[in-house]
């Protein structure tokens, strides 16, 4: 085989390609969810210290989420060669085993950072790192399932960081209210992750990844995703009302109504409109998360509970 002298093989990754590998745009959901946990804990930031907040946000976003993206790109390099051949690894801009080494090094660094957040923060980091590898790597590779894969990502992006932020701020187990909201919004995020699978539809079909768009078809998968997102928030609204937070419940209801309007547009062309909805509808979804977080920050403990 003749190697072109104009484009010799690389031995070291391009700096910009490394940043692309970590996909900074994906860091926002776990960082935002961690902040929801901070707010919902009810602990004043001045009391806990801004350093704890900033450190946790960096851990949730650039470190754990960034590591998960590097691990996923390494494990998906054969799929990306079909879907996105310009990605850093299949294009050769991150050559050899650099993608794997980056993911492993960041896993170790994330665990070291998690250790600094005490037992709750470290335990959550262990779970997050393990979930990232379970999602992407053989022999587990839960992303092959359209149900388990998006569910694990939704848990890792929304539920786990929310729980972690509250636990770290309170230096203990979060309240029932916090755990309930984190679980519901993580459940709803399954729909968001299903819509995210639309971009890899062809590659998933050819490589045996049974995402919901592959198994059910784009139209049915989009309806399932919308139903899951609506159901989660439809449960949050009456809970906020029961917990004597009617104005917060009304705000979440208004945000849900706007999402339903956007869903009507999405369902006209699920495959084509999925990226648009991820920008519009998801923004409304995460706004509701923060509204709910503020709603429960000053709620008194349940009688006989936390």
Buried (B, 14 or more C-beta within 10 A) or exposed (E): EEEEEEEEEBEEBBEEBBEBBBBEEBBBBBBBBBBBBBBBBBBEEEEBEEEBBEBBBBBBBBBBBBBBBBBBBBBBBEBBBBBBEEBBBBBBBBBBEBBBBBBBEBBEBBBEBBEEBBEBBBBBBBBBBEBBBBBBBEEBBBBBBBBBBBBBBBBBBBBBBBBBBBBBBBBBEBBBBBBBBBBBBBBBBBBBBBBBBBBBBEBBBEBEBBBBBBBBEBEEBBBBBBEBBBBBBBBBBEBBBEBEBEEBBBBBBEBBEBBBEBBEEBBEEBBEBBEEBBEBBBBBBBBBBBBBBBBBBEBEEEEEEE
